[in-house]
Amino acid sequence: MMRPGYQRIDAVSSDPSLLFAATKINSSGKAQLVVVNTSSSDITATVSGFSSSSAAVSKLKTSATDNLNNMAESALTGGSFTQTFSAKSIYSFSEK
């Protein structure tokens, strides 16, 4: 379920173990992304599609040992960043 004022946007992965769901906040145009790593291995991937005018994304991680753990922001370069997704984990990114 999406929050009011949000619009679903396309998000795809070339790795079938990474599941994506993305939304855009209509009032600000900023994107949010949820990524689930269903694999029992860590996966490193480049995440793109954020605004090139945004400098960073905030991150939350949930896993067997993390419960919505705030992580260090990731800097955006041209709307992209590289992330290592821990095995069997869920990440939430919000464009700043």
KOLRO-174454 format. One record per residue (C-alpha): residue number from 1; y, x, z; chain; residue in three letters. Coordinates in nm, 4 decimals. Example, Ala and Ser with C-alpha at 12.3 -4.5 7.8 and 13.67 -1.06 7.14 Angstrom:
2
+-------+----------+----------+----------+------+-------+
| semar |        y |        x |        z | baro | marvo |
+-------+----------+----------+----------+------+-------+
|     1 |  -0.4500 |   1.2300 |   0.7800 |    A |   Ala |
|     2 |  -0.1060 |   1.3670 |   0.7140 |    A |   Ser |
+-------+----------+----------+----------+------+-------+
end
This chain:
96
+-------+----------+----------+----------+------+-------+
| semar |        y |        x |        z | baro | marvo |
+-------+----------+----------+----------+------+-------+
|     1 |   0.0000 |   0.0000 |   0.0000 |    A |   Met |
|     2 |   0.3444 |   0.1277 |  -0.0924 |    A |   Met |
|     3 |   0.6545 |   0.0875 |   0.1158 |    A |   Arg |
|     4 |   0.9278 |  -0.1471 |  -0.0127 |    A |   Pro |
|     5 |   1.1654 |   0.0322 |  -0.2494 |    A |   Gly |
|     6 |   0.9015 |   0.2807 |  -0.3648 |    A |   Tyr |
|     7 |   0.7551 |   0.3017 |  -0.7146 |    A |   Gln |
|     8 |   0.4168 |   0.4499 |  -0.8023 |    A |   Arg |
|     9 |   0.4359 |   0.7419 |  -1.0451 |    A |   Ile |
|    10 |   0.1619 |   0.9238 |  -1.2359 |    A |   Asp |
|    11 |  -0.0100 |   1.2169 |  -1.0683 |    A |   Ala |
|    12 |  -0.3068 |   1.3987 |  -1.2161 |    A |   Val |
|    13 |  -0.5247 |   1.6963 |  -1.1327 |    A |   Ser |
|    14 |  -0.7418 |   1.9153 |  -1.3470 |    A |   Ser |
|    15 |  -0.9719 |   1.9588 |  -1.0447 |    A |   Asp |
|    16 |  -1.1828 |   1.6492 |  -0.9683 |    A |   Pro |
|    17 |  -1.2002 |   1.7514 |  -0.5998 |    A |   Ser |
|    18 |  -0.8240 |   1.6981 |  -0.5612 |    A |   Leu |
|    19 |  -0.7192 |   1.3328 |  -0.5439 |    A |   Leu |
|    20 |  -0.3488 |   1.2498 |  -0.5892 |    A |   Phe |
|    21 |  -0.1238 |   0.9531 |  -0.5105 |    A |   Ala |
|    22 |   0.2480 |   0.9787 |  -0.5851 |    A |   Ala |
|    23 |   0.5524 |   0.7590 |  -0.5340 |    A |   Thr |
|    24 |   0.9235 |   0.7794 |  -0.6003 |    A |   Lys |
|    25 |   1.1865 |   0.6312 |  -0.3708 |    A |   Ile |
|    26 |   1.3955 |   0.4090 |  -0.5970 |    A |   Asn |
|    27 |   1.7202 |   0.4531 |  -0.4006 |    A |   Ser |
|    28 |   1.7165 |   0.8363 |  -0.4060 |    A |   Ser |
|    29 |   1.4768 |   0.9263 |  -0.6880 |    A |   Gly |
|    30 |   1.2943 |   1.1698 |  -0.4556 |    A |   Lys |
|    31 |   0.9174 |   1.1977 |  -0.4919 |    A |   Ala |
|    32 |   0.6421 |   1.1875 |  -0.2330 |    A |   Gln |
|    33 |   0.2876 |   1.3051 |  -0.2931 |    A |   Leu |
|    34 |  -0.0404 |   1.2747 |  -0.1038 |    A |   Val |
|    35 |  -0.3243 |   1.5127 |  -0.1961 |    A |   Val |
|    36 |  -0.6818 |   1.4862 |  -0.0674 |    A |   Val |
|    37 |  -0.9169 |   1.7827 |  -0.1032 |    A |   Asn |
|    38 |  -1.2652 |   1.6286 |  -0.1015 |    A |   Thr |
|    39 |  -1.4339 |   1.9670 |  -0.1556 |    A |   Ser |
|    40 |  -1.6013 |   2.1734 |   0.1157 |    A |   Ser |
|    41 |  -1.4046 |   2.4718 |  -0.0228 |    A |   Ser |
|    42 |  -1.0354 |   2.5603 |  -0.0195 |    A |   Asp |
|    43 |  -0.8599 |   2.4983 |  -0.3523 |    A |   Ile |
|    44 |  -0.5366 |   2.6655 |  -0.4681 |    A |   Thr |
|    45 |  -0.3320 |   2.4684 |  -0.7193 |    A |   Ala |
|    46 |   0.0181 |   2.4472 |  -0.8615 |    A |   Thr |
|    47 |   0.1912 |   2.1199 |  -0.7804 |    A |   Val |
|    48 |   0.4674 |   2.0136 |  -1.0191 |    A |   Ser |
|    49 |   0.6738 |   1.7112 |  -1.1095 |    A |   Gly |
|    50 |   0.9343 |   1.7280 |  -0.8353 |    A |   Phe |
|    51 |   1.3039 |   1.7276 |  -0.9219 |    A |   Ser |
|    52 |   1.4316 |   2.0642 |  -1.0434 |    A |   Ser |
|    53 |   1.7464 |   2.0019 |  -0.8358 |    A |   Ser |
|    54 |   1.5486 |   1.9870 |  -0.5086 |    A |   Ser |
|    55 |   1.5020 |   2.3116 |  -0.3157 |    A |   Ala |
|    56 |   1.1948 |   2.2314 |  -0.1029 |    A |   Ala |
|    57 |   0.9283 |   1.9852 |   0.0076 |    A |   Val |
|    58 |   0.8271 |   1.9099 |   0.3645 |    A |   Ser |
|    59 |   0.4525 |   1.9117 |   0.4404 |    A |   Lys |
|    60 |   0.2144 |   1.7367 |   0.6774 |    A |   Leu |
|    61 |  -0.1560 |   1.8207 |   0.7053 |    A |   Lys |
|    62 |  -0.4473 |   1.6195 |   0.8422 |    A |   Thr |
|    63 |  -0.7979 |   1.7611 |   0.8798 |    A |   Ser |
|    64 |  -1.0759 |   1.7854 |   1.1382 |    A |   Ala |
|    65 |  -0.8456 |   2.0092 |   1.3446 |    A |   Thr |
|    66 |  -0.4970 |   1.8864 |   1.2394 |    A |   Asp |
|    67 |  -0.3451 |   1.5427 |   1.2963 |    A |   Asn |
|    68 |  -0.0291 |   1.5048 |   1.0859 |    A |   Leu |
|    69 |   0.0530 |   1.8672 |   1.1621 |    A |   Asn |
|    70 |   0.4035 |   1.9668 |   1.0461 |    A |   Asn |
|    71 |   0.3779 |   2.2762 |   0.8273 |    A |   Met |
|    72 |   0.6425 |   2.5136 |   0.6958 |    A |   Ala |
|    73 |   0.8335 |   2.3763 |   0.3986 |    A |   Glu |
|    74 |   0.7403 |   2.4935 |   0.0508 |    A |   Ser |
|    75 |   1.0223 |   2.6185 |  -0.1695 |    A |   Ala |
|    76 |   1.0416 |   2.4555 |  -0.5120 |    A |   Leu |
|    77 |   1.0974 |   2.6600 |  -0.8243 |    A |   Thr |
|    78 |   1.1775 |   2.4382 |  -1.1200 |    A |   Gly |
|    79 |   1.0228 |   2.1411 |  -0.9377 |    A |   Gly |
|    80 |   0.6917 |   2.3224 |  -0.8679 |    A |   Ser |
|    81 |   0.5132 |   2.5165 |  -0.5940 |    A |   Phe |
|    82 |   0.1670 |   2.6610 |  -0.5320 |    A |   Thr |
|    83 |  -0.0423 |   2.5372 |  -0.2386 |    A |   Gln |
|    84 |  -0.3822 |   2.6222 |  -0.0973 |    A |   Thr |
|    85 |  -0.5476 |   2.2967 |   0.0079 |    A |   Phe |
|    86 |  -0.7915 |   2.3500 |   0.2950 |    A |   Ser |
|    87 |  -1.1411 |   2.2072 |   0.2564 |    A |   Ala |
|    88 |  -1.1789 |   1.8405 |   0.3531 |    A |   Lys |
|    89 |  -0.8076 |   1.7909 |   0.4234 |    A |   Ser |
|    90 |  -0.5169 |   1.5608 |   0.3408 |    A |   Ile |
|    91 |  -0.1644 |   1.6826 |   0.2654 |    A |   Tyr |
|    92 |   0.1566 |   1.4815 |   0.2384 |    A |   Ser |
|    93 |   0.4626 |   1.6259 |   0.0622 |    A |   Phe |
|    94 |   0.8145 |   1.4804 |   0.0658 |    A |   Ser |
|    95 |   1.0886 |   1.6081 |  -0.1601 |    A |   Glu |
|    96 |   1.3913 |   1.7198 |   0.0436 |    A |   Lys |
+-------+----------+----------+----------+------+-------+
end
